[in-house]
Amino acid sequence: MKALTQEKLNEIRNSVNIVDVISSYISLTPRGKNYFGVCPFHDDNNPSMSVSSDKQIYKCFSCGATGTVFKFIMDYENITFNESVQKVASLGGIKIDLGYVPKTKDYSEQYDIYDLSLKFYINNINTSKGKEAKEYLKERGITEETIKEFQIGLALRSKNTLANILIKKHKPEEVLKSGLIGKNEYGYFDLFYDRIMFPLYNLNGKVIAYSGRIYNRKDNSKYFNTRETEIFKKGELLYNYHRAKDIARQKNQIIVMEGFMDVIRAHSVGIKNAIATMGTAVTKEQASLIKRMAKEIILCFDGDEAGAKATKACAEELNKIGIIPKVIRLENNMDPDEYIKEYGKEAFERKLNNPISIMDFELSYLKNGKDLNNAVDKAKYINQIIEEINKINDDILKEVTIKKIADETKIDEEIIRKHLVEKPKVVKKEKSLPKLTKYEKAEKALIYFMLKSQEVIKMYDKKVTYMPTKEYRLLAREISAFYHEYNNINEASFIDYIEGDTELTNTIRKVNQNINAEKYTLEEIEDYINVIKEYNVNTAIERMQDKMHEISDPLKKAEIAQKIIDLKKGV
């Protein structure tokens, strides 16, 4: 990582207004001096995130999420601190070059290998050898502009051209790890050949894999994909995430599809807020990414039975994290790519503007293949719907569905209600903070005000010898050290200063949970300090009492007893 001084970080942070930046991601409403919005870092139903233009920090008074504009972008976009700083600098018109820094292990050579392979494939499709591939793509309605934008390339018929290029430039073991090249008794060979190459990207837009499609011959495997590697984990990625995220946030709507060709087709007609799950079942990680992109989530999978099953599975995964998506179903078993080609953008947009509720989809899905005039089928259908209703937390959607199923099956609403599981009303209790001792409360409050005032830091330095709780002790020492190094305390600067130290940033998060105060009195600070002193005195007394039990000399016992009396007087 290219190091930045604290002064440079301050300059970059102050080059933008945190309210302007955060409001481009989430909706903020002014309230007093600050702005408030729904916290994107926990399941927040009420606006509990406060953003301060003066202090250039945000805080969630519910989950404790705290930071500067760097931290917000880093966590929201799932990028590194360095990349976030680079982005803010760009917004503020400050030129810096921090380079790309992977989060943990250095995968730079793997990224370089893929960068070189991408240039190779793109070059191929733009030569005379790529003429047939381009004709094939144009026949499928993929324009030159789309080919360029999605960096579609071509693997040649030769089975070792790329292998020879990569082995000359990179370590053979790294090239083999990439999933692009194989090795046998005759040497290195290309795993992709004679295929149109569609790059697959990570969340930051770096190429990390390919899907290669046949175009001029028969083959059992229409698509051949890169195997999972150190940098390519299907379950952690979403196709087109890096292109779609900004427009999805602006529209507050994201369309989830199955295949990358569906997304490319939608994008080519101007529907740019679509992503794809890359043909796999939606994982918990993908669901969390989807949740952070937009409030309205529309599932548009293939129109066949497999697509219906995938829709149901995806909806269930999203429901686990509190998302109730809407659904589009396409006629004639079509996928979105086919549907847009056949009926055009306007027809698809009509679908987008009129999605069905997830429960309407469930009713249709579970009804399929059942005869509701048959008592056994009808009972099975009603029981399955009740199961689905029990998974939904939206009370209004539940009510609408109960009435609909009662009307449809001619079953009394009350019979259906009797079979519903009563969910405890106090679900939020699970998320309540553990009870703190008075000592921990004093430590938290003292640190909270140390981050705001050098006066409080001086009182801490002078009067507090030892914080009882290790995590608060370490944080207090770090705040004091920062103050003495820079001769001032600024909460935003300090938060950036400790970035990368997970233990300290987590402690700050705890300190900020459920504390919302701007001012303090000296008496209040003295009270916190006295509570901490009381803990230290009581601990010292306990140690002395233990020692008294261990010795038999009456004079030494009397000496210790006097020390205990003196300590108690000082409390």
Secondary structure, DSSP 8 states (H G I E B T S, - for coil): -----HHHHHHHHHTS-HHHHHHTTS--EEETTEEEE--TTTT-SS--EEEETTTTEEEETTT--EE-HHHHHHHHHT--HHHHHHHHHHHTT---------SSS--HHHHHHHHHHHHHHHHHHTSGGGHHHHHHHHHTT--HHHHHHTT-EEE-SSSSHHHHHHHHHS-HHHHHHTTSEEEETTEEEES--SEEEEEEE-TTS-EEEEEEE--SS--S-SEEE----SS--GGG--BTHHHHHHHHHHHTEEEEES-HHHHHHHHHTT---EEE-TTS---HHHHHHHHHH-SEEEE---SSHHHHHHHHHHHHHHHTTT---EE---GGG--HHHHHHHHHHHHHHHHHHS-EEHHHHHHHHHHTT--TTSHHHHHHHHHHHHHHHHH---HHHHHHHHHHHHHHHT--HHHHHHTS----S-GGGGGS-----HHHHHHHHHHHHHTT-HHHHHHHHHH-S--SSHHHHHHHHHHHHHHHHHSS--HHHHHHHTTT-HHHHHHHHHHHTT---S---HHHHHHHHHHHHHHHHHHHHHHHHHHHHH---HHHHHHHHHHHHHHHHH-
